[in-house]
Amino acid sequence: MDLLKSSKGGLQLDSTYRYNFESELDSTLTRRELFSYDAYGNRILQTEYRWSSDSHEWLYNSKNEWEYDGDGNLILDARYNWNSGLQAWVGGLKYEYEYDGDGNRVLYARHIWDWDTHVWMGAWKNEYEYDGDGNRILWIRHDWDSDNQTWMGDWKREHEYDTDGVLTLFTEYAWDPNIQDWVIDRKSEYEYDADGTLSLVTGYIWNQNIQDWVKSWKTEYEYDGDGNRILGENHHWDSDTQAWIANWRQEFEFDGDGNQILVKTYDWDSDTQAWIANWKQEFEFDGDGNQILIKTYFWDSHTQAWGGSWKYEYEYDGDGNRILMVSYSWNSDNQTWIESWKYEYEYDGDGNQVLTIYSSWQQDTNDWQLVNKRFFYYSEMPVGIPHEADSQILIYPNPVGHVLYVEGIESPDIRIFDLSGKLVLSRNNAAEVDVSGLSTGVYLIQLTDNQHSIIRRFVKQ
């Protein structure tokens, strides 16, 4: 699911709850996530809690915060962890972004948490410039100098394009701290065939002694009649023999629909003067173009055969939603694939994910063991500006077997409806409600007081 805008059908993700399973009938509520959004539906807060079986309460675990500019561009992504000793949030990672008037990103900076000063400090930042057509023409990388508490240059890359906006030259410079200036380092030249497809990239290194470019490497590409790249072959320049020496090679295959079904890589063996297989991946797709299989192999030079590494199998429903993902590892003794773990997914009628089931394969029982279930709950997207306190109004446990508790709103009036809209239960001025008499299924609960009237969804087990 997309992290920041994940819902469909006019709904937004409110919360998730995760249950760990010792057995099919023995589960424990362990995690929950709560989400908040701005007036435009952008996610601005995701808070994860863990359930304390000792104190019987939810405790902070981690949180993500996001901010956006007036055009909806992401400008801040900050991640925190809860420190129980300090009883405070401490930073993990923070990313900052800036944009020009055309929406092009001109700054991408990463910060890390300084445990000595308990504030954010720089890690690295990238600065970008663009031409009038939106092509990136400059990329400058800086690293944070903690000793001098300032940004220091690392490298910069300049890009040139032809009149059609096709990249023709890439030049890289390195920062020289001794002269406090950029010095030229390397470049890559791009060539294209008559159809405008990339056919050759040649790399050069700047030689300070002769003050000129010297060849370093080249990569040549070939394509099939449909424009799919079927070959990439790299060579490095041997200055002693003044000749190109093979380095690595990639081969690709595609099906009739243009889906890539194979990639193979090779390394050049200078002793045998031949290509030696390295690894390969195979892909399969269903009739709708959904990927249903990925298999990875490595070449075993001792057995002179391909040996499996890992594979994933996927299944989809009629709407193209992935409903199953199974992971396998390779058993080299039996030369066969062994199940490792799997995810099963369920969706509502709008295609919103409502359940994830994670299971692991048990070799001793030769069967799947349920590990955890994660439930997703949604509410309607607000038309106006959301009430900030609404995100703090909680119902738990969810799913529920007996008593449903309400938190964050003082003794509201409670109305419970089935999905047809029929009122099935009501309580006034209550902080909890016994739902044990309801049939198994999904219900809507409306909580109302003088300041709020909100609706949440819950599952009756």
LUMPAZA-909728 format. One line per 2 residues: number of its first residue (from 1); their letters; for each residue x, y, z of C-alpha. Coordinates in nm, 3 decimals, always signed. Layout:
% residues N
NUM> A> X Y Z | ... .
//
This chain:
% residues 461
1> MD> +0.000 +0.000 +0.000 | +0.114 +0.352 -0.076 .
3> LL> +0.236 +0.505 +0.248 | +0.087 +0.852 +0.227 .
5> KS> -0.227 +0.809 +0.012 | -0.340 +0.451 +0.037 .
7> SK> -0.718 +0.445 +0.035 | -0.987 +0.420 -0.233 .
9> GG> -1.357 +0.483 -0.259 | -1.353 +0.805 -0.058 .
11> LQ> -1.210 +0.636 +0.252 | -0.894 +0.704 +0.448 .
13> LD> -0.703 +0.460 +0.665 | -0.781 +0.525 +1.032 .
15> ST> -0.596 +0.251 +1.214 | -0.444 -0.094 +1.201 .
17> YR> -0.436 -0.362 +1.473 | -0.201 -0.660 +1.481 .
19> YN> -0.260 -0.985 +1.665 | +0.012 -1.244 +1.722 .
21> FE> -0.093 -1.609 +1.729 | +0.044 -1.893 +1.938 .
23> SE> -0.215 -2.116 +1.771 | -0.524 -2.074 +1.555 .
25> LD> -0.736 -2.009 +1.866 | -0.479 -1.832 +2.087 .
27> ST> -0.413 -1.471 +1.984 | -0.273 -1.164 +2.158 .
29> LT> -0.324 -0.803 +2.055 | +0.029 -0.660 +2.024 .
31> RR> +0.039 -0.353 +1.797 | -0.183 -0.074 +1.671 .
33> EL> -0.126 +0.219 +1.436 | -0.324 +0.542 +1.426 .
35> FS> -0.324 +0.784 +1.132 | -0.403 +1.156 +1.095 .
37> YD> -0.453 +1.360 +0.778 | -0.465 +1.723 +0.675 .
39> AY> -0.765 +1.887 +0.507 | -0.643 +1.767 +0.164 .
41> GN> -0.621 +1.400 +0.259 | -0.242 +1.396 +0.297 .
43> RI> -0.121 +1.174 +0.576 | +0.057 +1.386 +0.839 .
45> LQ> +0.097 +1.146 +1.131 | +0.136 +0.772 +1.183 .
47> TE> +0.180 +0.656 +1.542 | +0.254 +0.297 +1.639 .
49> YR> +0.172 +0.166 +1.986 | +0.255 -0.163 +2.156 .
51> WS> +0.024 -0.330 +2.403 | +0.166 -0.378 +2.752 .
53> SD> +0.037 -0.699 +2.908 | +0.181 -0.584 +3.242 .
55> SH> +0.008 -0.245 +3.270 | -0.279 -0.332 +3.032 .
57> EW> -0.241 -0.014 +2.830 | -0.110 +0.107 +2.497 .
59> LY> +0.246 +0.243 +2.506 | +0.418 +0.455 +2.244 .
61> NS> +0.657 +0.271 +2.011 | +0.732 +0.485 +1.704 .
63> KN> +0.587 +0.760 +1.489 | +0.622 +0.925 +1.147 .
65> EW> +0.541 +1.290 +1.078 | +0.494 +1.446 +0.734 .
67> EY> +0.453 +1.806 +0.619 | +0.355 +1.950 +0.280 .
69> DG> +0.378 +2.285 +0.106 | +0.083 +2.473 -0.041 .
71> DG> +0.110 +2.273 -0.365 | +0.089 +1.940 -0.188 .
73> NL> +0.461 +1.858 -0.225 | +0.615 +1.661 +0.059 .
75> IL> +0.865 +1.884 +0.245 | +0.928 +1.684 +0.564 .
77> DA> +0.945 +1.314 +0.656 | +1.053 +1.264 +1.018 .
79> RY> +1.074 +0.932 +1.204 | +1.090 +0.896 +1.583 .
81> NW> +1.114 +0.619 +1.841 | +0.979 +0.636 +2.194 .
83> NS> +1.246 +0.625 +2.465 | +1.084 +0.479 +2.776 .
85> GL> +1.378 +0.583 +2.993 | +1.355 +0.947 +2.892 .
87> QA> +0.977 +0.929 +2.847 | +1.020 +1.128 +2.529 .
89> WV> +1.038 +1.090 +2.152 | +1.390 +1.064 +2.011 .
91> GG> +1.468 +1.107 +1.646 | +1.568 +0.836 +1.405 .
93> LK> +1.579 +0.982 +1.055 | +1.454 +1.303 +0.903 .
95> YE> +1.430 +1.402 +0.536 | +1.366 +1.757 +0.413 .
97> YE> +1.266 +1.859 +0.060 | +1.239 +2.189 -0.128 .
99> YD> +1.094 +2.265 -0.472 | +1.118 +2.540 -0.733 .
101> GD> +0.820 +2.721 -0.884 | +0.774 +2.445 -1.141 .
103> GN> +0.751 +2.172 -0.878 | +1.101 +2.035 -0.944 .
105> RV> +1.276 +1.912 -0.632 | +1.580 +2.134 -0.564 .
107> LY> +1.680 +2.001 -0.222 | +1.682 +1.655 -0.067 .
109> AR> +1.849 +1.644 +0.277 | +1.892 +1.366 +0.530 .
111> HI> +1.939 +1.426 +0.904 | +2.018 +1.188 +1.188 .
113> WD> +1.961 +1.218 +1.561 | +2.252 +1.336 +1.778 .
115> WD> +2.229 +1.139 +2.102 | +2.470 +1.374 +2.280 .
117> TH> +2.279 +1.696 +2.214 | +1.936 +1.536 +2.150 .
119> VW> +1.881 +1.742 +1.835 | +1.886 +1.670 +1.464 .
121> MG> +2.218 +1.702 +1.283 | +2.300 +1.683 +0.915 .
123> AW> +2.405 +1.363 +0.738 | +2.402 +1.461 +0.369 .
125> KN> +2.210 +1.676 +0.125 | +2.157 +1.691 -0.250 .
127> EY> +2.092 +2.015 -0.437 | +1.951 +2.018 -0.792 .
129> EY> +1.909 +2.266 -1.077 | +1.700 +2.232 -1.394 .
131> DG> +1.682 +2.390 -1.737 | +1.371 +2.550 -1.884 .
133> DG> +1.246 +2.210 -2.004 | +1.265 +2.053 -1.658 .
135> NR> +1.580 +1.851 -1.730 | +1.816 +1.818 -1.435 .
137> IL> +2.141 +1.993 -1.528 | +2.317 +2.001 -1.191 .
139> WI> +2.336 +1.769 -0.889 | +2.556 +1.869 -0.595 .
141> RH> +2.618 +1.635 -0.304 | +2.728 +1.765 +0.040 .
143> DW> +2.821 +1.573 +0.356 | +2.791 +1.712 +0.707 .
145> DS> +3.122 +1.797 +0.878 | +3.042 +1.740 +1.246 .
147> DN> +3.378 +1.884 +1.357 | +3.323 +2.218 +1.186 .
149> QT> +2.941 +2.201 +1.205 | +2.902 +2.285 +0.839 .
151> WM> +2.823 +2.128 +0.502 | +3.124 +2.015 +0.297 .
153> GD> +3.121 +1.942 -0.074 | +3.153 +1.578 -0.180 .
155> WK> +3.084 +1.569 -0.556 | +2.879 +1.740 -0.822 .
157> RE> +2.740 +1.621 -1.155 | +2.657 +1.832 -1.456 .
159> HE> +2.423 +1.703 -1.728 | +2.388 +1.821 -2.087 .
161> YD> +2.102 +1.745 -2.328 | +2.035 +1.780 -2.698 .
163> TD> +1.749 +1.984 -2.842 | +1.513 +1.687 -2.789 .
165> GV> +1.592 +1.671 -2.417 | +1.804 +1.356 -2.452 .
167> LT> +2.101 +1.322 -2.217 | +2.430 +1.346 -2.408 .
169> LF> +2.695 +1.422 -2.145 | +2.743 +1.366 -1.776 .
171> TE> +3.044 +1.524 -1.603 | +3.141 +1.465 -1.241 .
173> YA> +3.361 +1.679 -1.017 | +3.514 +1.604 -0.676 .
175> WD> +3.559 +1.855 -0.395 | +3.923 +1.931 -0.312 .
177> PN> +3.942 +2.052 +0.051 | +4.298 +2.177 -0.001 .
179> IQ> +4.206 +2.433 -0.264 | +3.842 +2.460 -0.150 .
181> DW> +3.713 +2.412 -0.503 | +3.572 +2.157 -0.743 .
183> VI> +3.815 +1.956 -0.957 | +3.710 +1.764 -1.264 .
185> DR> +3.703 +1.388 -1.212 | +3.517 +1.184 -1.475 .
187> KS> +3.259 +1.202 -1.752 | +3.023 +0.981 -1.951 .
189> EY> +2.919 +1.038 -2.313 | +2.591 +0.899 -2.448 .
191> EY> +2.520 +0.792 -2.807 | +2.188 +0.691 -2.963 .
193> DA> +2.081 +0.508 -3.277 | +1.851 +0.646 -3.545 .
195> DG> +1.545 +0.545 -3.341 | +1.664 +0.747 -3.042 .
197> TL> +1.747 +0.443 -2.828 | +2.063 +0.444 -2.619 .
199> SL> +2.331 +0.241 -2.795 | +2.659 +0.336 -2.626 .
201> VT> +2.783 +0.499 -2.306 | +3.156 +0.571 -2.282 .
203> GY> +3.323 +0.666 -1.955 | +3.641 +0.873 -1.920 .
205> IW> +3.871 +0.962 -1.629 | +4.048 +1.297 -1.608 .
207> NQ> +4.426 +1.251 -1.600 | +4.582 +1.532 -1.399 .
209> NI> +4.931 +1.455 -1.527 | +4.852 +1.498 -1.896 .
211> QD> +4.555 +1.730 -1.833 | +4.332 +1.531 -2.066 .
213> WV> +4.060 +1.267 -2.073 | +4.155 +0.898 -2.089 .
215> KS> +3.920 +0.611 -2.166 | +3.791 +0.412 -1.869 .
217> WK> +3.492 +0.194 -1.969 | +3.209 +0.156 -2.217 .
219> TE> +2.871 -0.017 -2.223 | +2.697 -0.113 -2.548 .
221> YE> +2.327 -0.194 -2.579 | +2.115 -0.391 -2.826 .
223> YD> +1.736 -0.403 -2.869 | +1.475 -0.626 -3.027 .
225> GD> +1.226 -0.515 -3.293 | +0.988 -0.384 -3.025 .
227> GN> +1.249 -0.161 -2.867 | +1.312 -0.383 -2.565 .
229> RI> +1.672 -0.387 -2.446 | +1.804 -0.742 -2.489 .
231> LG> +2.176 -0.689 -2.429 | +2.408 -0.474 -2.222 .
233> EN> +2.781 -0.542 -2.249 | +3.050 -0.359 -2.052 .
235> HH> +3.423 -0.331 -2.126 | +3.706 -0.154 -1.948 .
237> WD> +4.002 +0.014 -2.117 | +4.344 -0.150 -2.081 .
239> SD> +4.600 +0.131 -2.100 | +4.887 -0.118 -2.144 .
241> TQ> +4.744 -0.293 -2.450 | +4.542 +0.010 -2.560 .
243> AW> +4.242 -0.216 -2.613 | +3.896 -0.278 -2.470 .
245> IA> +3.870 -0.578 -2.234 | +3.537 -0.745 -2.165 .
247> NW> +3.404 -0.694 -1.811 | +3.037 -0.797 -1.764 .
249> RQ> +2.732 -0.876 -1.973 | +2.353 -0.872 -1.921 .
251> EF> +2.099 -1.050 -2.141 | +1.722 -0.991 -2.134 .
253> EF> +1.421 -1.173 -2.279 | +1.059 -1.058 -2.312 .
255> DG> +0.726 -1.222 -2.383 | +0.486 -1.117 -2.659 .
257> DG> +0.329 -0.853 -2.432 | +0.661 -0.684 -2.362 .
259> NQ> +0.696 -0.823 -2.009 | +1.053 -0.903 -1.909 .
261> IL> +1.071 -1.277 -1.841 | +1.447 -1.329 -1.806 .
263> VK> +1.767 -1.148 -1.711 | +2.107 -1.319 -1.706 .
265> TY> +2.439 -1.172 -1.598 | +2.788 -1.288 -1.691 .
267> DW> +3.144 -1.199 -1.592 | +3.440 -1.220 -1.828 .
269> DS> +3.702 -1.487 -1.749 | +4.035 -1.356 -1.876 .
271> DT> +4.199 -1.699 -1.837 | +3.952 -1.888 -2.056 .
273> QA> +3.859 -1.582 -2.262 | +3.493 -1.668 -2.222 .
275> WI> +3.178 -1.541 -2.049 | +3.104 -1.713 -1.717 .
277> AN> +2.745 -1.713 -1.590 | +2.686 -1.526 -1.263 .
279> WK> +2.315 -1.507 -1.175 | +1.975 -1.499 -1.342 .
281> QE> +1.614 -1.410 -1.266 | +1.306 -1.556 -1.430 .
283> FE> +0.964 -1.388 -1.432 | +0.614 -1.506 -1.521 .
285> FD> +0.292 -1.309 -1.574 | -0.075 -1.394 -1.596 .
287> GD> -0.304 -1.294 -1.882 | -0.372 -0.955 -1.719 .
289> GN> -0.003 -0.868 -1.697 | +0.024 -0.930 -1.323 .
291> QI> +0.356 -1.075 -1.214 | +0.295 -1.419 -1.065 .
293> LI> +0.648 -1.555 -1.028 | +1.007 -1.439 -0.963 .
295> KT> +1.288 -1.694 -0.938 | +1.654 -1.612 -0.868 .
297> YF> +1.945 -1.846 -0.941 | +2.323 -1.829 -0.902 .
299> WD> +2.572 -2.016 -1.115 | +2.760 -2.291 -0.930 .
301> SH> +3.106 -2.310 -1.082 | +3.172 -2.648 -0.914 .
303> TQ> +2.865 -2.826 -1.049 | +2.851 -2.608 -1.363 .
305> AW> +2.477 -2.567 -1.312 | +2.226 -2.311 -1.188 .
307> GG> +2.143 -2.331 -0.817 | +1.832 -2.171 -0.675 .
309> SW> +1.846 -1.881 -0.430 | +1.490 -1.756 -0.364 .
311> KY> +1.156 -1.728 -0.538 | +0.824 -1.548 -0.486 .
313> EY> +0.482 -1.662 -0.611 | +0.184 -1.424 -0.633 .
315> EY> -0.191 -1.456 -0.684 | -0.450 -1.187 -0.763 .
317> DG> -0.825 -1.147 -0.745 | -1.045 -1.044 -1.039 .
319> DG> -0.978 -0.675 -0.968 | -0.601 -0.715 -0.987 .
321> NR> -0.546 -0.694 -0.610 | -0.267 -0.917 -0.483 .
323> IL> -0.420 -1.176 -0.249 | -0.122 -1.406 -0.193 .
325> MV> +0.257 -1.381 -0.176 | +0.461 -1.693 -0.097 .
327> SY> +0.837 -1.695 -0.041 | +1.061 -1.997 -0.101 .
329> SW> +1.427 -2.069 -0.036 | +1.647 -2.319 -0.216 .
331> NS> +1.742 -2.649 -0.051 | +2.078 -2.733 -0.205 .
333> DN> +2.079 -3.084 -0.053 | +1.749 -3.184 -0.213 .
335> QT> +1.782 -2.945 -0.507 | +1.429 -2.820 -0.455 .
337> WI> +1.233 -2.516 -0.338 | +1.122 -2.506 +0.028 .
339> ES> +0.839 -2.286 +0.154 | +0.956 -2.008 +0.386 .
341> WK> +0.673 -1.762 +0.461 | +0.356 -1.623 +0.305 .
343> YE> +0.127 -1.321 +0.318 | -0.246 -1.339 +0.243 .
345> YE> -0.443 -1.022 +0.171 | -0.814 -0.934 +0.180 .
347> YD> -0.989 -0.622 +0.043 | -1.320 -0.445 +0.072 .
349> GD> -1.546 -0.369 -0.226 | -1.349 -0.051 -0.305 .
351> GN> -1.016 -0.233 -0.319 | -0.893 -0.112 +0.022 .
353> QV> -0.682 -0.369 +0.202 | -0.862 -0.480 +0.520 .
355> LT> -0.658 -0.777 +0.636 | -0.305 -0.916 +0.610 .
357> IY> -0.230 -1.268 +0.735 | +0.133 -1.370 +0.787 .
359> SS> +0.231 -1.738 +0.822 | +0.562 -1.921 +0.835 .
361> WQ> +0.643 -2.269 +0.709 | +0.725 -2.528 +0.977 .
363> QD> +0.963 -2.799 +0.861 | +0.879 -3.032 +1.151 .
365> TN> +0.503 -3.036 +1.080 | +0.540 -2.974 +0.707 .
367> DW> +0.262 -2.715 +0.730 | +0.195 -2.344 +0.765 .
369> QL> +0.181 -2.184 +1.112 | -0.019 -1.866 +1.159 .
371> VN> +0.207 -1.590 +1.301 | +0.001 -1.272 +1.299 .
373> KR> -0.297 -1.091 +1.149 | -0.314 -0.720 +1.077 .
375> FF> -0.655 -0.553 +1.041 | -0.704 -0.222 +0.855 .
377> YY> -0.989 +0.018 +0.936 | -1.110 +0.314 +0.733 .
379> SE> -1.343 +0.610 +0.766 | -1.492 +0.854 +0.517 .
381> MP> -1.264 +1.137 +0.411 | -1.383 +1.464 +0.567 .
383> VG> -1.513 +1.732 +0.331 | -1.403 +2.023 +0.550 .
385> IP> -1.107 +2.072 +0.778 | -1.082 +1.776 +1.018 .
387> HE> -1.112 +1.824 +1.392 | -0.761 +1.763 +1.525 .
389> AD> -0.883 +1.581 +1.837 | -1.086 +1.326 +1.638 .
391> SQ> -0.773 +1.122 +1.565 | -0.730 +1.069 +1.941 .
393> IL> -1.074 +0.906 +1.979 | -1.023 +0.532 +1.993 .
395> IY> -1.226 +0.214 +2.018 | -1.066 -0.111 +2.134 .
397> PN> -1.016 -0.400 +2.120 | -1.084 -0.436 +1.751 .
399> PV> -1.182 -0.706 +1.657 | -1.388 -0.747 +1.973 .
401> GH> -1.558 -1.044 +2.132 | -1.735 -0.896 +2.432 .
403> VL> -1.688 -0.539 +2.561 | -1.590 -0.252 +2.330 .
405> YV> -1.420 +0.041 +2.506 | -1.416 +0.407 +2.400 .
407> EG> -1.124 +0.639 +2.472 | -1.065 +1.009 +2.403 .
409> IE> -1.427 +1.126 +2.428 | -1.615 +1.180 +2.756 .
411> SP> -1.919 +0.947 +2.797 | -2.061 +0.980 +2.444 .
413> DI> -2.389 +0.856 +2.311 | -2.317 +0.530 +2.129 .
415> RI> -2.505 +0.402 +1.824 | -2.406 +0.079 +1.647 .
417> FD> -2.526 +0.003 +1.292 | -2.484 -0.296 +1.066 .
419> LS> -2.359 -0.235 +0.710 | -2.714 -0.205 +0.579 .
421> GK> -2.759 +0.100 +0.805 | -2.988 -0.069 +1.057 .
423> LV> -2.949 +0.045 +1.419 | -2.870 -0.270 +1.620 .
425> LS> -2.751 -0.131 +1.955 | -2.742 +0.200 +2.143 .
427> RN> -2.616 +0.334 +2.476 | -2.626 +0.687 +2.619 .
429> NA> -2.346 +0.853 +2.822 | -2.132 +0.540 +2.809 .
431> AE> -1.758 +0.473 +2.786 | -1.806 +0.107 +2.694 .
433> VD> -2.062 -0.118 +2.534 | -2.122 -0.494 +2.554 .
435> VS> -2.143 -0.627 +2.196 | -2.135 -0.999 +2.282 .
437> GL> -2.495 -1.032 +2.163 | -2.414 -0.918 +1.809 .
439> ST> -2.356 -1.163 +1.528 | -2.008 -1.202 +1.384 .
441> GV> -1.937 -0.937 +1.121 | -1.842 -0.576 +1.048 .
443> YL> -2.029 -0.287 +1.215 | -2.022 +0.092 +1.232 .
445> IQ> -2.015 +0.270 +1.568 | -2.121 +0.634 +1.597 .
447> LT> -1.989 +0.834 +1.894 | -2.159 +1.166 +1.969 .
449> DN> -2.112 +1.438 +2.229 | -2.141 +1.819 +2.225 .
451> QH> -1.824 +1.858 +2.017 | -1.794 +1.543 +1.811 .
453> SI> -1.990 +1.308 +1.593 | -1.761 +1.048 +1.445 .
455> IR> -1.797 +0.703 +1.295 | -1.558 +0.412 +1.336 .
457> RF> -1.568 +0.062 +1.196 | -1.513 -0.250 +1.406 .
459> VK> -1.525 -0.627 +1.370 | -1.732 -0.846 +1.601 .
461> Q> -1.567 -1.186 +1.640 .
//
